[in-house]
Amino acid sequence: MSGWRLAIPDMEALDQVWLRVQKKRVPFGAHRGQYCARVSEIESPSHVHASELYAAVNIVRPLSTRADLALLASRPWFVHVGDLHFRFDDSERT
C-alpha cells in the first residue's frame, strides 16, 4: 500500500484539465514546467520536491518515475537545488 494521498478540491476542474490535455497532447515537460512555475509563485522557498511534482502532474499526464526524473535532470529550466528539490527558471529558455 502506498503512502501517497492527494486532495483534489475540485474534481470538475480536474476533469476539464484532463480533457484539455488529452485533446491538445501538450508535451510532458510543459506540464512539469507549469507546475514548478506555479509553485514558485505561491510557495516559499520556491521549489518543489520531485515526488510532489510527479504525484501532482501524473494525474493529468502520466509518465514513469524514471522518465520524469530524466526530464527534470535534462532540462536547463529545472534547476536542482538539492535533495530532489527543483525550482523552475526559464530565464534562459528561448
C-alpha positions in Angstrom: 0.0 0.0 0.0 1.3 3.4 -1.0 1.7 6.3 1.4 0.5 8.8 -1.2 -2.6 10.8 -0.6 -3.8 13.6 -2.8 -6.6 16.0 -2.0 -8.4 17.2 -5.1 -10.8 20.0 -4.0 -12.4 20.5 -7.5 -12.9 17.3 -9.4 -14.9 19.1 -12.2 -11.9 21.4 -12.8 -9.6 18.4 -12.9 -11.8 16.7 -15.4 -11.7 19.8 -17.6 -7.9 20.0 -17.4 -7.6 16.3 -18.2 -9.8 16.6 -21.3 -7.8 19.7 -22.5 -4.5 17.8 -22.1 -5.8 14.8 -23.9 -7.1 16.9 -26.8 -4.0 19.1 -27.2 -1.4 16.5 -26.4 0.8 19.0 -24.6 4.5 17.9 -24.2 5.4 16.2 -21.0 7.9 18.9 -20.0 5.3 21.7 -20.3 3.1 20.3 -17.5 6.1 19.9 -15.2 7.3 23.4 -16.0 3.9 25.0 -15.5 3.5 23.3 -12.1 7.0 24.3 -11.0 6.4 27.9 -12.1 3.1 28.0 -10.3 4.6 26.6 -7.1 7.4 29.1 -7.2 4.8 31.9 -7.3 2.9 30.8 -4.2 5.4 28.9 -2.1 8.4 29.9 -0.1 11.0 28.6 -0.6 10.2 28.5 -4.3 11.0 24.9 -5.1 9.2 21.6 -5.4 10.2 18.1 -4.5 10.4 15.6 -7.4 7.8 13.3 -5.7 5.3 16.1 -5.3 5.7 17.1 -8.9 5.4 13.5 -10.0 2.2 13.0 -8.0 0.5 16.2 -9.0 1.3 16.2 -12.7 0.7 12.5 -13.3 -2.9 12.9 -12.5 -3.4 14.6 -15.9 -0.4 13.4 -17.9 1.1 10.1 -16.7 4.8 9.5 -17.1 7.0 6.8 -15.5 9.1 7.8 -12.5 12.3 7.2 -14.4 11.2 9.3 -17.4 10.0 12.1 -15.0 13.3 12.3 -13.2 15.2 12.1 -16.5 13.1 15.1 -17.8 13.9 17.1 -14.6 17.6 16.3 -14.9 17.9 17.0 -18.6 16.1 20.4 -19.0 18.0 23.5 -18.0 14.9 25.3 -16.7 14.5 22.7 -14.0 17.3 23.7 -11.5 18.2 21.1 -9.0 18.6 22.8 -5.6 19.4 19.7 -3.6 17.7 16.7 -2.0 15.5 16.0 -5.1 14.1 19.6 -4.9 13.8 21.6 -8.1 12.9 25.1 -9.0 11.7 26.5 -12.3 13.9 29.0 -14.1 13.1 29.8 -17.7 15.2 33.0 -17.9 17.5 31.4 -20.5 14.7 29.5 -22.3 14.0 30.6 -25.8 
